[in-house]
Amino acid sequence: MSYTIYTRTGCTFCDTAKRYMREHGVDYKEVYLTTDDDVRHVKSFIPEEHLNDRVRLPIVFKNQKFLGDHEALIRDHQVVLYNTWNPKQVFDLLKNNVCTVVYDKINGDRFQIKHCTLAEDRLPEGVKHIGSALTTSAFLTVYDLDTETWSGFNVSSIKSITVTGE
């Protein structure tokens, strides 16, 4: 899979896309657009059905096919990226999906990775749902599919969440 990201200096969304790619170890090619003519030239490769939509930087292609902007890139890579993690958003995401959550350990030593869920239909047979897993302190209790136990983490320590499906 090959990503090309067309960017410009001072573009916050461009910086978000590049940071996302670096943080998730995804290779990409960056093409820096220096003039409005450069931008118009790249837009000429966007299929007509997408030109009615507002096309904004960065302009992202995957395998030489137009993908969209930074939000499309993140959706395509199946990662939800928030600048500040909202406990309700995280809870709702885990309630309906199996996810890989990368977060800082409590002692701050290194990243921890959990393959986890709150989706009742994704729990192994015989495992009971523990009810409301979101507390007011934003500590989230989830079912860890790797250790087959209930465990938790602080929502503010999350680095990324990837919807993995199974």
N, C-alpha and C positions, 0 to 999 in steps of 0.2 A: 504494500500500500504506500503510495507516494503523495505527500501533501506539498502544495506550493502556496505560499502566503504572500500576497502583494500588500505592501505596507508603505507608510509615510512617517516622517518624523512628527512627533507631537500627537500621534493618534493613540489614545488611551485603549481603544478596543484592539488595536494592533498589538500593543504591549501585552494585553490580557491573553490574546491568542498565543503569542510567542512564549509567555511565561507558562501557560498551560502545557504547551508542547514540551518545554524543557523539564517541568516538574514531573511529567508522566513518561519521560524518556522516549518521546515520539520524534522520529527524524522528520525534518521538513526542509524545504528550500525557501529562502526568503528572497523576494525580488522587491527592491526598494524603488518606489515611484517618486521621481523628482519633480515632475511637472503635471499640470492638468492634462496635457496631451498624452502623457504616459497612462494616466487613469482612464481617459477616453479609449485609448488603444486596448487596454485590458478589458474594459467593459464591452468592447466589440466582440469578445469571445464568449460572452454570456448569452445563453439561449434566450430567444425572444420572449418566451413565456415568463421568464424571470425579470425582464426589464420593466414590467409594470410595477413590480415590487420596488421598494426603495432599496437600492443597492448602495451599501456603505462599506467603508474600509474596516477591517481588512477584507480583501476579496480572496476567497479560498477556493482552490481547485484540489480535487482528490483524483489521482490517476488521470490527470488532464481533463477532468469533467468538473464543471462548475458545481460547487457545494453551497456557497453562501458566505456569510460573515462569521465572526468569532463564535456567535451562538450556535450556528449550524455546525461549525467545526466541533464544538464541545458535545453537542447532541449526537453527532456522527460517531464520536469516540465513546459515547455512552457514559459520559461522566457529568455529574451535576457539579458545577463549580460556583460557589458563593464566596463573596468577599468576607461576609460575616455569616456564620452558620446560624440559621434560625431553628431553634429546637423543634418547632411544630413542622417545619418543612422536612427536617431529617426524619422525624417520627413518621410522617405521612409517606415518605419515600420508602422507608423500611417496612412499613405496614403492608405495602403492596408489592414488594420486590425482594429478591435476594441481592445483596450488595457486598462489595468489598469496600471496607472502610479503612482508610489509612489515617492514623492519629498519633499524637505524641503520647508516650507513656506518662503516667502521673509524675514519676521522678524526672521526666524530661530527657532521659538518656538517649532514646532513639525512637524511631517509628515502630508502631505495632500495626499489624494488619489483621483484620477480622473478616471472615466470610460469614455474613450474618443476615438475619431477617427478623421481622415481627409478623410476617404474613402467615396467618393460621394454616392456609392450605399448603404452605411450604415447610411446615414443621414435620419432623419425622413422626411416623405412626406411634401413638402412645405418649407423645410429649404434649403436656397441657400448656395452653397459653396462660401466662401469668397475669393477664389483665392489663390495665393501663401501665405502660412502661415508662412514660415520660413524667419525671418529677419536676417540681418547681425549681430545683437547683440546676436544671438542664443536664443532669446525669441520666444517661439513657441505658436501660437494661434491655439487652437483645439476646436472641438465641444464636450462639456461636456454632455454626455448622461444622467447623473443623474439630473443636473440642467436645461437641455435643453437650454443651452446658449453657446455662444462662450466665451472662457476664455483662459488664458495662464499661462505659467510658464517658468522659465529660464532653458534651457537644462542642464546647469552645476549643477543644484540642484537635478537632478534625482537620486534616489536610486535604482529603479528597474522598469522594464517594463514587464508586463505579457500579452501575447497575449491571450485574453479571448474569441474571436470569436463573441459572441452576447452579 
